[in-house]
Amino acid sequence: MMGGLLATIFSMMAGGILGAVICLLVVGVVLLLLMTKDKHNLSALQRLSTRIGWQRAKMAKHNIYRSGPLGRTAWGKFQIPGLAAASQLSEFKDSYGRPFALLFYPSTRHFTVVINAEPDGASLVDEEQIDIWVAHWGQWLASLGHEPGIVAASVTVESAPDTGIRLRREVNHNIQPGSPAIAQAMLAEVVQSYPEGSALVSARVALTFKGTDRNGKRRKEDDMGRELASRLPALTQSLNATGAGAARPVTAQELCETIRIAYDPASAVLIDEARSQGMAPELQWTDVGPAGTQAFWDKYRHDSAWSVTWQMTQAPRGEVFSSVLSQLVGPHNDIDRKRVTLLYRPLDAATAARMVEADKRNATFRATTSDRPTARTMAEARAADRTAQEEARGAGLVNFGMVVTGTVMTAEQIPDMIAAIDNLGATARVLLRPAYGSQDSAFVAALPLGVVLQSHLAVPAGLREAL
């Protein structure tokens, strides 16, 4: 506001009244674009800049990707597009002798390890045990702020249709030739009928570390692999108390299969079939990407499927129970594959203390400067005070977000999928907005790859939040 006033004064001094009026109109339009916000708290200027950026990318055909020997890339590989294009995959063994995949991003100097979890679920579990799991999960998130070099963490819960091949392999392996015919017929019927409508739910945790030491010196992959090899056992063991089940590191082969299926869901049947015959597909990191993709304004086409990605613009208000996301992360008949990713950026103790005190002062100022403060203003002041008290007692502070990706096999299924996600978002009490103009980048962010979006922004995150 002060800058616009000064610009108006200088324009009047240089060009007279007409120059001042024109400058005042320009300043007024800019302020109007900044102050006009929608229900997602996005200003008109932000929406306009997103639309302009999308049109520029579309005109330059940056939204179209073709790979492989007949593609547009010079190296002839099926490389992952977008933010993870330059990623490099290697494999090491931790102190328990378990192999784990290590992702390296040269542009940001980040290293990522992925942990596979097998959640126990809340069915037939006492509320007391669920409360214990939630408390340990909060403690685990708080401990991330004390982990040396950690940048971000993400939790990806994916639901997909079960192919039934694993069940058939297990039954055929354990059936006895001399068993009664009726028992064999019953098992054969179970193998044929059980996979119909059933779903497979998986959970993965990605931890991203910075590739520099305390002195700012860059670290090599071998050095980072040796350090994380000694830290992974403690990280996986601490996850066991959160209800994540038997947590273990994801191998390079498993990560390749996961990303390959994400871009080409039709390959899931082929991969499961190969495993059932004892022939695990040997995939390379340069071959797990799609053969072709095309990003639209509100959807994403990749190989054999269509996807739409949403981003959370408002977290649940009021009290949040442990089952608030149960329907959102669960399987749905109108969605072939669904991926819900929670993004966390842990803050160190000094930054957390400074932020909670600043939030407390701002909330108290808004509540005391008005003669008749609103109920929401008073609630924000009380919440900020409780947050400051909890942080002073040792609680951690993390910035968090959520990305939801729905995938269907045909374009005709997209309207039903969008309606389903809208309804599921309402049950979770979150406000979801499609990632307009950046569906390809949002799709990568929802994968368990540990991509830190803030490190890839053209405009600094602090400036974007100020706008």
C-alpha positions as CSV (number, residue, x, y, z in Angstrom):
1,M,0.0,0.0,0.0
2,M,2.8,2.5,0.9
3,G,4.7,1.6,-2.2
4,G,1.6,2.3,-4.4
5,L,1.1,5.6,-2.7
6,L,4.8,6.6,-3.3
7,A,4.5,5.5,-7.0
8,T,1.4,7.6,-7.4
9,I,3.2,10.7,-6.0
10,F,6.2,10.2,-8.2
11,S,3.9,9.8,-11.3
12,M,2.1,13.0,-10.5
13,M,5.4,14.8,-10.1
14,A,6.7,13.4,-13.4
15,G,3.6,13.2,-15.7
16,G,1.0,15.4,-14.0
17,I,-2.5,14.5,-13.0
18,L,-3.0,12.1,-15.8
19,G,0.0,10.0,-15.0
20,A,-1.0,9.9,-11.3
21,V,-4.5,8.7,-12.2
22,I,-3.2,6.0,-14.5
23,C,-0.7,4.8,-11.8
24,L,-3.5,4.9,-9.2
25,L,-5.7,2.7,-11.4
26,V,-2.9,0.2,-11.9
27,V,-2.1,0.1,-8.2
28,G,-5.8,-0.3,-7.4
29,V,-6.2,-3.2,-9.9
30,V,-3.2,-5.0,-8.4
31,L,-4.5,-4.6,-4.9
32,L,-7.9,-5.8,-5.9
33,L,-6.3,-8.9,-7.4
34,L,-4.4,-9.5,-4.2
35,M,-7.3,-9.0,-1.9
36,T,-9.9,-11.0,-3.8
37,K,-9.7,-14.6,-2.6
38,D,-11.8,-17.7,-3.2
39,K,-12.8,-20.4,-0.7
40,H,-9.4,-22.0,-1.1
41,N,-7.7,-18.8,0.1
42,L,-6.1,-18.2,-3.3
43,S,-6.0,-14.6,-4.6
44,A,-7.1,-13.7,-8.1
45,L,-3.5,-12.8,-8.9
46,Q,-2.4,-16.4,-8.0
47,R,-5.1,-17.9,-10.2
48,L,-4.2,-15.6,-13.0
49,S,-0.5,-16.4,-12.8
50,T,-1.3,-20.1,-12.8
51,R,-3.4,-19.8,-15.9
52,I,-0.7,-17.7,-17.7
53,G,2.0,-20.2,-16.7
54,W,-0.2,-23.1,-18.0
55,Q,-0.8,-21.4,-21.3
56,R,2.9,-20.8,-21.8
57,A,3.8,-24.4,-21.0
58,K,1.0,-25.6,-23.4
59,M,2.2,-23.4,-26.3
60,A,5.7,-24.7,-25.8
61,K,4.3,-28.3,-25.7
62,H,5.9,-28.9,-22.3
63,N,2.8,-30.8,-21.3
64,I,3.5,-33.6,-23.7
65,Y,6.0,-36.3,-23.0
66,R,7.2,-39.1,-25.2
67,S,10.0,-41.4,-24.2
68,G,11.6,-44.7,-25.3
69,P,13.5,-45.4,-28.6
70,L,10.8,-43.6,-30.6
71,G,10.2,-40.8,-28.2
72,R,11.4,-37.2,-28.1
73,T,14.2,-37.8,-25.6
74,A,17.7,-38.2,-27.0
75,W,18.7,-41.0,-24.6
76,G,16.0,-43.4,-25.7
77,K,15.0,-44.6,-22.2
78,F,11.7,-44.7,-20.4
79,Q,12.7,-42.1,-17.9
80,I,10.3,-40.7,-15.3
81,P,9.1,-37.3,-16.4
82,G,8.9,-34.1,-14.5
83,L,10.4,-33.4,-11.1
84,A,11.9,-36.8,-10.7
85,A,13.4,-37.0,-14.2
86,A,17.0,-36.5,-12.9
87,S,16.7,-38.9,-10.0
88,Q,19.2,-41.6,-9.5
89,L,18.6,-45.0,-7.8
90,S,21.1,-47.1,-5.9
91,E,20.8,-49.9,-3.3
92,F,22.6,-50.4,0.0
93,K,22.3,-52.7,3.0
94,D,21.5,-51.5,6.5
95,S,23.1,-52.8,9.7
96,Y,20.5,-55.6,9.8
97,G,21.6,-56.8,6.3
98,R,18.3,-55.6,4.7
99,P,18.7,-54.0,1.2
100,F,17.2,-50.6,0.8
101,A,16.7,-48.2,-2.1
102,L,18.4,-44.8,-2.0
103,L,17.1,-42.1,-4.3
104,F,19.3,-39.1,-5.1
105,Y,18.1,-35.8,-6.6
106,P,21.1,-33.9,-8.1
107,S,19.3,-30.5,-8.5
108,T,18.4,-30.3,-4.8
109,R,21.1,-32.6,-3.3
110,H,18.4,-34.6,-1.5
111,F,18.5,-38.3,-0.6
112,T,15.4,-40.3,0.0
113,V,14.7,-43.7,1.5
114,V,11.4,-45.5,1.4
115,I,10.0,-47.7,4.2
116,N,7.2,-50.2,3.6
117,A,4.6,-50.4,6.3
118,E,1.9,-53.0,6.9
119,P,-0.7,-51.2,9.0
120,D,-2.7,-53.4,11.4
121,G,-6.0,-51.5,10.8
122,A,-8.5,-50.4,13.4
123,S,-11.0,-53.2,13.0
124,L,-11.7,-55.1,16.2
125,V,-9.1,-53.0,18.0
126,D,-9.8,-51.4,21.4
127,E,-10.1,-47.6,21.5
128,E,-7.3,-47.6,24.1
129,Q,-4.9,-49.3,21.7
130,I,-5.8,-46.8,18.9
131,D,-5.1,-43.9,21.3
132,I,-1.7,-45.4,22.0
133,W,-0.9,-45.7,18.3
134,V,-1.9,-42.1,17.7
135,A,0.2,-40.9,20.6
136,H,3.2,-42.8,19.3
137,W,2.6,-41.5,15.8
138,G,2.7,-37.9,17.2
139,Q,5.8,-38.7,19.1
140,W,7.4,-40.2,15.9
141,L,6.6,-37.0,14.0
142,A,8.0,-34.9,16.8
143,S,11.2,-36.9,16.7
144,L,11.7,-36.1,13.1
145,G,12.6,-32.5,14.1
146,H,15.6,-33.9,16.0
147,E,16.8,-36.2,13.2
148,P,20.0,-34.8,11.7
149,G,19.7,-33.6,8.2
150,I,16.0,-34.5,7.6
151,V,14.2,-32.3,5.2
152,A,10.7,-33.8,4.7
153,A,8.7,-36.9,5.2
154,S,5.6,-38.3,3.4
155,V,3.2,-41.1,4.1
156,T,1.5,-42.7,1.0
157,V,-1.6,-44.9,1.4
158,E,-2.6,-46.6,-1.9
159,S,-5.6,-48.7,-2.6
160,A,-5.8,-50.8,-5.7
161,P,-7.8,-53.7,-7.0
162,D,-6.4,-57.1,-6.1
163,T,-5.5,-59.2,-9.1
164,G,-6.1,-62.5,-7.2
165,I,-2.8,-63.9,-8.5
166,R,-1.2,-64.0,-5.1
167,L,-4.2,-65.9,-3.6
168,R,-4.1,-68.4,-6.5
169,R,-0.4,-68.9,-6.0
170,E,-0.8,-69.4,-2.2
171,V,-3.6,-71.9,-2.7
172,N,-1.9,-73.9,-5.4
173,H,1.3,-74.1,-3.3
174,N,-0.5,-75.5,-0.2
175,I,-3.1,-77.7,-1.7
176,Q,-2.6,-81.5,-1.3
177,P,-3.1,-83.9,-4.2
178,G,-4.9,-86.4,-2.0
179,S,-7.3,-84.0,-0.4
180,P,-11.1,-84.5,-0.9
181,A,-12.6,-83.4,-4.2
182,I,-15.1,-81.1,-2.4
183,A,-12.4,-79.3,-0.6
184,Q,-10.5,-78.7,-3.8
185,A,-13.6,-77.5,-5.6
186,M,-14.4,-75.1,-2.7
187,L,-10.9,-73.6,-2.8
188,A,-11.1,-73.3,-6.6
189,E,-14.3,-71.4,-6.3
190,V,-12.8,-69.1,-3.6
191,V,-9.8,-68.4,-5.9
192,Q,-12.2,-67.5,-8.8
193,S,-14.7,-65.4,-6.8
194,Y,-12.8,-63.8,-3.9
195,P,-10.7,-61.3,-6.0
196,E,-13.8,-59.7,-7.5
197,G,-14.4,-56.4,-5.8
198,S,-11.5,-56.9,-3.3
199,A,-8.8,-54.4,-2.8
200,L,-5.2,-54.2,-1.9
201,V,-4.1,-51.4,0.5
202,S,-0.4,-50.6,0.9
203,A,1.4,-47.9,2.9
204,R,4.8,-46.4,2.4
205,V,6.8,-43.8,4.3
206,A,9.4,-41.7,2.4
207,L,12.1,-39.8,4.4
208,T,14.1,-37.2,2.6
209,F,17.5,-36.0,3.9
210,K,19.8,-33.2,2.7
211,G,23.0,-34.2,1.1
212,T,25.3,-31.9,3.0
213,D,27.0,-32.2,6.3
214,R,27.0,-29.7,9.2
215,N,29.7,-27.6,7.5
216,G,27.8,-27.4,4.2
217,K,30.1,-29.8,2.4
218,R,28.4,-32.0,-0.3
219,R,28.2,-35.7,0.5
220,K,28.5,-38.6,-2.0
221,E,26.0,-41.4,-2.4
222,D,28.3,-43.9,-0.8
223,D,28.8,-41.7,2.2
224,M,25.1,-41.1,2.6
225,G,24.3,-44.8,2.1
226,R,26.6,-45.8,4.9
227,E,25.2,-43.2,7.3
228,L,21.6,-44.1,6.6
229,A,22.4,-47.8,6.8
230,S,23.1,-47.3,10.5
231,R,20.1,-45.1,11.1
232,L,17.4,-47.1,9.3
233,P,16.9,-49.8,12.0
234,A,16.0,-47.3,14.6
235,L,13.6,-45.5,12.3
236,T,11.8,-48.7,11.3
237,Q,11.6,-49.9,14.9
238,S,10.1,-46.7,16.1
239,L,7.4,-47.0,13.4
240,N,6.3,-50.4,14.8
241,A,4.8,-48.7,17.9
242,T,2.6,-46.4,15.7
243,G,0.4,-49.3,14.3
244,A,2.4,-49.4,11.1
245,G,3.1,-53.1,11.5
246,A,6.4,-54.7,10.5
247,A,8.1,-51.8,8.9
248,R,11.1,-52.6,6.6
249,P,13.0,-50.7,3.9
250,V,11.8,-50.9,0.3
251,T,14.3,-52.5,-2.1
252,A,15.3,-51.0,-5.4
253,Q,13.3,-53.7,-7.3
254,E,10.1,-53.0,-5.2
255,L,10.4,-49.3,-5.8
256,C,10.8,-49.8,-9.5
257,E,7.7,-52.0,-9.6
258,T,5.7,-49.5,-7.6
259,I,6.5,-46.6,-9.9
260,R,6.0,-48.7,-13.1
261,I,2.5,-49.7,-11.9
262,A,1.7,-46.1,-10.9
263,Y,2.3,-44.9,-14.5
264,D,0.9,-48.0,-16.2
265,P,-1.7,-49.8,-14.0
266,A,-2.2,-52.4,-16.7
267,S,1.3,-53.8,-15.9
268,A,0.3,-54.8,-12.4
269,V,-1.2,-58.0,-13.7
270,L,1.9,-58.9,-15.7
271,I,4.2,-58.2,-12.7
272,D,2.1,-60.3,-10.3
273,E,1.9,-63.1,-12.9
274,A,5.7,-63.1,-13.3
275,R,6.1,-63.2,-9.5
276,S,3.7,-66.1,-9.2
277,Q,5.8,-68.1,-11.6
278,G,9.0,-67.3,-9.6
279,M,10.4,-64.9,-12.2
280,A,10.7,-61.5,-10.6
281,P,10.9,-58.8,-13.4
282,E,14.3,-57.1,-13.4
283,L,13.4,-53.5,-13.9
284,Q,15.9,-50.7,-14.2
285,W,15.3,-47.2,-12.9
286,T,15.6,-45.8,-16.4
287,D,12.8,-48.1,-17.7
288,V,10.0,-47.5,-15.1
289,G,8.7,-44.3,-16.6
290,P,5.8,-44.0,-19.0
291,A,6.0,-44.3,-22.8
292,G,3.9,-41.2,-23.1
293,T,2.0,-38.7,-21.0
294,Q,0.0,-35.6,-21.6
295,A,-1.0,-33.1,-18.9
296,F,-4.3,-31.2,-19.3
297,W,-5.6,-28.3,-17.2
298,D,-7.5,-30.6,-14.9
299,K,-6.4,-34.2,-15.6
300,Y,-3.4,-36.3,-16.6
301,R,-3.1,-39.0,-19.2
302,H,-0.3,-41.6,-18.7
303,D,0.1,-44.8,-20.6
304,S,-3.0,-47.0,-20.0
305,A,-4.8,-44.7,-17.5
306,W,-6.2,-41.3,-16.6
307,S,-5.5,-39.5,-13.3
308,V,-6.7,-36.4,-11.5
309,T,-4.8,-35.0,-8.5
310,W,-6.2,-32.8,-5.7
311,Q,-4.4,-30.8,-3.1
312,M,-5.7,-30.0,0.4
313,T,-6.3,-26.2,0.9
314,Q,-7.9,-26.4,4.3
315,A,-7.3,-28.9,7.2
316,P,-10.2,-30.1,9.4
317,R,-11.4,-27.6,11.9
318,G,-12.1,-28.4,15.5
319,E,-11.4,-31.7,17.1
320,V,-9.9,-34.4,14.8
321,F,-10.5,-38.0,15.6
322,S,-8.3,-40.9,14.6
323,S,-10.9,-42.1,12.0
324,V,-11.3,-38.8,10.2
325,L,-9.4,-40.1,7.1
326,S,-10.6,-43.7,7.1
327,Q,-13.1,-43.3,4.2
328,L,-10.7,-41.1,2.2
329,V,-7.9,-43.6,2.3
330,G,-10.1,-46.7,1.9
331,P,-11.0,-48.4,-1.4
332,H,-13.9,-47.0,-3.6
333,N,-15.8,-48.7,-6.4
334,D,-15.7,-45.7,-8.7
335,I,-11.9,-45.3,-8.4
336,D,-9.6,-48.0,-9.8
337,R,-6.5,-46.8,-7.9
338,K,-6.4,-44.2,-5.2
339,R,-3.3,-42.6,-3.6
340,V,-3.5,-40.4,-0.5
341,T,-0.2,-38.8,0.4
342,L,0.4,-36.8,3.6
343,L,3.4,-34.4,3.2
344,Y,5.3,-33.4,6.3
345,R,8.1,-30.8,6.8
346,P,9.5,-31.1,10.3
347,L,10.8,-28.0,12.0
348,D,13.7,-27.8,14.4
349,A,13.1,-26.8,18.0
350,A,14.3,-23.2,17.6
351,T,12.2,-22.5,14.5
352,A,9.2,-24.2,16.1
353,A,9.4,-22.0,19.2
354,R,9.7,-18.8,17.1
355,M,6.8,-19.7,14.9
356,V,4.4,-20.7,17.8
357,E,5.2,-17.5,19.7
358,A,4.6,-15.4,16.6
359,D,1.3,-17.1,15.9
360,K,0.3,-16.6,19.5
361,R,1.1,-12.8,19.4
362,N,-0.8,-12.4,16.1
363,A,-3.8,-14.3,17.3
364,T,-3.9,-12.4,20.5
365,F,-3.6,-9.0,18.7
366,R,-6.5,-9.9,16.4
367,A,-8.7,-10.9,19.3
368,T,-7.9,-7.8,21.5
369,T,-8.0,-5.1,18.9
370,S,-11.7,-5.6,18.1
371,D,-14.5,-4.5,20.5
372,R,-16.6,-7.5,19.4
373,P,-14.2,-10.3,18.2
374,T,-15.8,-13.1,16.3
375,A,-16.0,-16.7,17.7
376,R,-13.5,-17.9,15.1
377,T,-11.0,-15.2,16.2
378,M,-11.4,-16.2,19.8
379,A,-11.0,-19.9,18.9
380,E,-7.8,-19.2,16.9
381,A,-6.4,-17.3,19.9
382,R,-7.1,-20.2,22.3
383,A,-5.7,-22.7,19.8
384,A,-2.5,-20.7,19.4
385,D,-2.1,-20.5,23.1
386,R,-2.5,-24.2,23.5
387,T,0.0,-24.9,20.7
388,A,2.5,-22.6,22.4
389,Q,2.1,-24.4,25.7
390,E,2.4,-27.9,24.1
391,E,5.5,-26.8,22.2
392,A,7.0,-25.5,25.5
393,R,6.4,-29.0,27.0
394,G,8.4,-30.6,24.2
395,A,5.9,-31.3,21.5
396,G,7.2,-31.0,17.9
397,L,5.9,-28.8,15.1
398,V,5.5,-29.8,11.5
399,N,4.1,-28.2,8.4
400,F,1.9,-30.6,6.6
401,G,-0.2,-31.0,3.5
402,M,-2.1,-33.6,1.6
403,V,-2.2,-34.7,-2.0
404,V,-4.9,-37.1,-3.4
405,T,-4.6,-38.9,-6.7
406,G,-7.4,-40.9,-8.3
407,T,-6.7,-43.1,-11.3
408,V,-9.2,-44.8,-13.7
409,M,-8.6,-46.8,-16.9
410,T,-11.0,-44.9,-19.2
411,A,-11.9,-41.2,-19.7
412,E,-15.6,-42.0,-19.3
413,Q,-14.9,-42.9,-15.6
414,I,-13.4,-39.5,-14.7
415,P,-16.7,-37.7,-13.8
416,D,-17.7,-40.5,-11.4
417,M,-14.2,-40.5,-9.9
418,I,-14.4,-36.7,-9.4
419,A,-17.8,-37.0,-7.7
420,A,-16.5,-39.8,-5.4
421,I,-13.4,-37.8,-4.3
422,D,-15.5,-34.7,-3.6
423,N,-17.8,-36.8,-1.4
424,L,-14.8,-38.5,0.4
425,G,-13.2,-35.1,1.0
426,A,-16.4,-33.9,2.7
427,T,-16.4,-37.0,5.0
428,A,-12.7,-36.3,5.9
429,R,-13.6,-32.6,6.7
430,V,-10.9,-31.4,4.3
431,L,-11.2,-28.9,1.5
432,L,-9.7,-30.3,-1.7
433,R,-8.9,-28.4,-4.9
434,P,-7.7,-29.9,-8.2
435,A,-4.1,-29.1,-9.0
436,Y,-5.1,-27.0,-12.0
437,G,-2.3,-26.5,-14.5
438,S,0.2,-28.7,-12.6
439,Q,-1.4,-32.2,-12.8
440,D,1.9,-33.8,-13.9
441,S,3.9,-32.3,-11.0
442,A,1.2,-33.1,-8.5
443,F,1.1,-36.7,-9.7
444,V,4.8,-37.1,-9.0
445,A,4.3,-35.4,-5.6
446,A,1.8,-38.1,-4.6
447,L,4.2,-40.9,-5.4
448,P,6.5,-42.3,-2.6
449,L,9.5,-40.7,-4.0
450,G,10.2,-38.0,-1.4
451,V,10.0,-35.1,-3.8
452,V,10.1,-31.8,-1.8
453,L,7.9,-29.4,-3.8
454,Q,9.1,-26.3,-2.1
455,S,12.6,-26.9,-3.5
456,H,11.3,-26.8,-7.1
457,L,9.3,-23.6,-7.0
458,A,10.3,-20.8,-9.4
459,V,8.9,-18.3,-7.0
460,P,10.2,-18.6,-3.4
461,A,7.8,-20.2,-1.0
462,G,7.9,-17.3,1.4
463,L,6.8,-14.8,-1.4
464,R,4.0,-17.2,-2.5
465,E,2.7,-17.4,1.1
466,A,2.8,-13.7,1.4
467,L,0.7,-13.2,-1.7
